[in-house]
Amino acid sequence: MSDYSCDALIIGSGQAGNPLAKALAEAGQKVILVEEAQVGGSCLNYGCVPTKTLVASATRAHQARTAAELGVRITGEVAVDMAAVMARKNRLLDQSRRKLADSLNHDFKNLTLVRGHATFTGPHTVQVQETKTRTSEITAKKIFINTGTHVAVPDVPGLAEAGFLNTTEILDLNEVPEHLLILGGGYIGLEFGQMFLRFGSRVTVIENGDQVLEHEDKDVCDELQKALEAEGVEFILKAEVHKVSRNDEGRYTLSTHTPQGERRLHGSHLLVATGRQPNTNRLGLETTSVELDEKGFIQVNDALQTNVPHIYALGDVHGGPQFTHISYDDFRVVRNNLLHEGPRRSAKKRPLPYCVFTTPQLGRIGLSEEQAKEKKIPYRMSFTPVEKISRAQQTGETAGCWKILVGDDDQILGAAILGAEAGEIMTIIQVAMAGELPYQELEEMVIAHPIWAEGLNVAFRELKKGK
């Protein structure tokens, strides 16, 4: 056994843990970073980087197949080589992992990267199982937990016995499924559903709620579902799967209760995308008195401290919105507050922008209409079909809508932008909200013609009409 002591121990090298380790090391602290699997966390290894790389390949295939709509003829069949698609994704991942590992291993003299599984043995001590026979004991003044989450598996009879793909395993699938069944109509399920449809699969999404994307306004969700259905994705809503089986040929049968009655769904592959659970059950937190909620997420204050003041939790493991940019902002919260770099930041008071990378994209910032109603905040709303925007008419990307809420003081309360380049338009609105600009500033702004942002002029004219 090896013994170490340090100023800061960081468990998990995700989008919060990595930059925090570097910042603390640069500040002169002795830092140990423990990682059990690949460096980079979920975003790099099985989140944003690989999924958006695959989405790009699927989008290119779709553009080729639909080029005739813009008067471009492609002779011959558009074929997807999944082995080549995955090889491209793997090259990008390997390059990113090597670059990050080299940086952690060589660029910071006060930073040590230790590979293995970390388990608390007390409030200030952690044991790391590096190999079957080698362990290390680390004592630290401060400890930062950045261990992320893992796939949540629903308790459905027969599911475990039948086997299934989770959202990590499907990223290494070297074949195009003949018929992909997806349990879960959330952000991840929709992105994978459209992606594999464009690769050439038949896709059925099974959702137990009455709409996809349960946290979004129904009118926006209906528009997105309509666009995906137009491409060929099948949706079965209000569906309760009560049995899963798999025959000798490997084909799945899902028995479901639906409002229309009992349905038996058949497919060649099954993806489970029903949410995630925190990686806290094997950390030994019972030796620290750190408080968890009923789902196992670590409870933190606005500085990301647990109830044990020298132990912090960053990223998805504390149960906040599970987005890479929020995890990275967790790093900034801790960095500013501990190292006094910049103003004090709060993890409880910050904007929560995000983007769903379907086609059309969904970009969200601020309050939804349902949230405004729940909070009893007065609002005016515009709902603009994307087909009214000049750029949409020229590109043929007319699916979607822009929904913007404005308060009585003319400040923008929030927006759901569904359409091409939605994330970019949402960010313009976010900047306006951060600067506390009244909506009239965007309505009257001279915006270059004909770009997507010009649609803001249209949207706010709709607001004036009281729509």
Rosetta blueprint (number, residue, H / E / L):
1 M L
2 S E
3 D E
4 Y E
5 S E
6 C E
7 D E
8 A E
9 L E
10 I E
11 I E
12 G L
13 S L
14 G L
15 Q L
16 A L
17 G H
18 N H
19 P H
20 L H
21 A H
22 K H
23 A H
24 L H
25 A H
26 E H
27 A L
28 G L
29 Q L
30 K L
31 V E
32 I E
33 L E
34 V E
35 E E
36 E L
37 A L
38 Q L
39 V L
40 G L
41 G H
42 S H
43 C H
44 L H
45 N H
46 Y H
47 G L
48 C H
49 V H
50 P H
51 T H
52 K H
53 T H
54 L H
55 V H
56 A H
57 S H
58 A H
59 T H
60 R H
61 A H
62 H H
63 Q H
64 A H
65 R H
66 T L
67 A H
68 A H
69 E H
70 L H
71 G L
72 V L
73 R L
74 I L
75 T L
76 G L
77 E L
78 V L
79 A L
80 V L
81 D L
82 M H
83 A H
84 A H
85 V H
86 M H
87 A H
88 R H
89 K H
90 N H
91 R H
92 L H
93 L H
94 D H
95 Q H
96 S H
97 R H
98 R H
99 K H
100 L H
101 A H
102 D H
103 S H
104 L H
105 N H
106 H H
107 D L
108 F L
109 K L
110 N L
111 L E
112 T E
113 L E
114 V E
115 R E
116 G L
117 H E
118 A E
119 T E
120 F E
121 T E
122 G E
123 P L
124 H L
125 T E
126 V E
127 Q E
128 V E
129 Q E
130 E L
131 T L
132 K L
133 T L
134 R L
135 T E
136 S E
137 E E
138 I E
139 T E
140 A E
141 K E
142 K E
143 I E
144 F E
145 I E
146 N L
147 T L
148 G L
149 T E
150 H E
151 V E
152 A L
153 V L
154 P L
155 D L
156 V L
157 P L
158 G L
159 L H
160 A H
161 E H
162 A H
163 G L
164 F L
165 L E
166 N L
167 T L
168 T L
169 E H
170 I H
171 L H
172 D H
173 L L
174 N L
175 E L
176 V L
177 P L
178 E L
179 H E
180 L E
181 L E
182 I E
183 L E
184 G L
185 G L
186 G L
187 Y H
188 I H
189 G H
190 L H
191 E H
192 F H
193 G H
194 Q H
195 M H
196 F H
197 L H
198 R H
199 F H
200 G L
201 S L
202 R E
203 V E
204 T E
205 V E
206 I E
207 E L
208 N L
209 G L
210 D L
211 Q L
212 V L
213 L L
214 E L
215 H L
216 E L
217 D L
218 K H
219 D H
220 V H
221 C H
222 D H
223 E H
224 L H
225 Q H
226 K H
227 A H
228 L H
229 E H
230 A H
231 E H
232 G L
233 V L
234 E E
235 F E
236 I E
237 L L
238 K L
239 A L
240 E E
241 V E
242 H E
243 K E
244 V E
245 S E
246 R E
247 N L
248 D L
249 E L
250 G L
251 R L
252 Y E
253 T E
254 L E
255 S E
256 T E
257 H E
258 T E
259 P L
260 Q L
261 G E
262 E E
263 R E
264 R E
265 L E
266 H E
267 G E
268 S L
269 H E
270 L E
271 L E
272 V E
273 A L
274 T L
275 G L
276 R E
277 Q E
278 P E
279 N L
280 T L
281 N L
282 R L
283 L L
284 G L
285 L H
286 E H
287 T H
288 T L
289 S L
290 V L
291 E L
292 L E
293 D L
294 E L
295 K L
296 G L
297 F L
298 I E
299 Q L
300 V L
301 N L
302 D L
303 A L
304 L L
305 Q E
306 T L
307 N L
308 V L
309 P L
310 H L
311 I E
312 Y E
313 A E
314 L L
315 G H
316 D H
317 V H
318 H H
319 G L
320 G L
321 P L
322 Q L
323 F L
324 T H
325 H H
326 I H
327 S H
328 Y H
329 D H
330 D H
331 F H
332 R H
333 V H
334 V H
335 R H
336 N H
337 N H
338 L H
339 L H
340 H L
341 E L
342 G L
343 P L
344 R L
345 R L
346 S L
347 A L
348 K L
349 K L
350 R L
351 P L
352 L L
353 P L
354 Y E
355 C E
356 V E
357 F L
358 T L
359 T L
360 P L
361 Q E
362 L E
363 G E
364 R E
365 I E
366 G E
367 L L
368 S L
369 E H
370 E H
371 Q H
372 A H
373 K H
374 E H
375 K L
376 K L
377 I L
378 P L
379 Y L
380 R E
381 M E
382 S E
383 F E
384 T E
385 P E
386 V H
387 E H
388 K H
389 I L
390 S H
391 R H
392 A H
393 Q H
394 Q H
395 T H
396 G L
397 E L
398 T L
399 A L
400 G L
401 C E
402 W E
403 K E
404 I E
405 L E
406 V E
407 G L
408 D L
409 D L
410 D L
411 Q E
412 I E
413 L E
414 G E
415 A E
416 A E
417 I E
418 L E
419 G E
420 A L
421 E L
422 A H
423 G H
424 E H
425 I H
426 M H
427 T H
428 I H
429 I H
430 Q H
431 V H
432 A H
433 M H
434 A H
435 G L
436 E L
437 L L
438 P E
439 Y H
440 Q H
441 E H
442 L H
443 E H
444 E L
445 M L
446 V L
447 I L
448 A L
449 H L
450 P L
451 I L
452 W H
453 A H
454 E H
455 G H
456 L H
457 N H
458 V H
459 A H
460 F H
461 R H
462 E H
463 L H
464 K H
465 K L
466 G L
467 K L
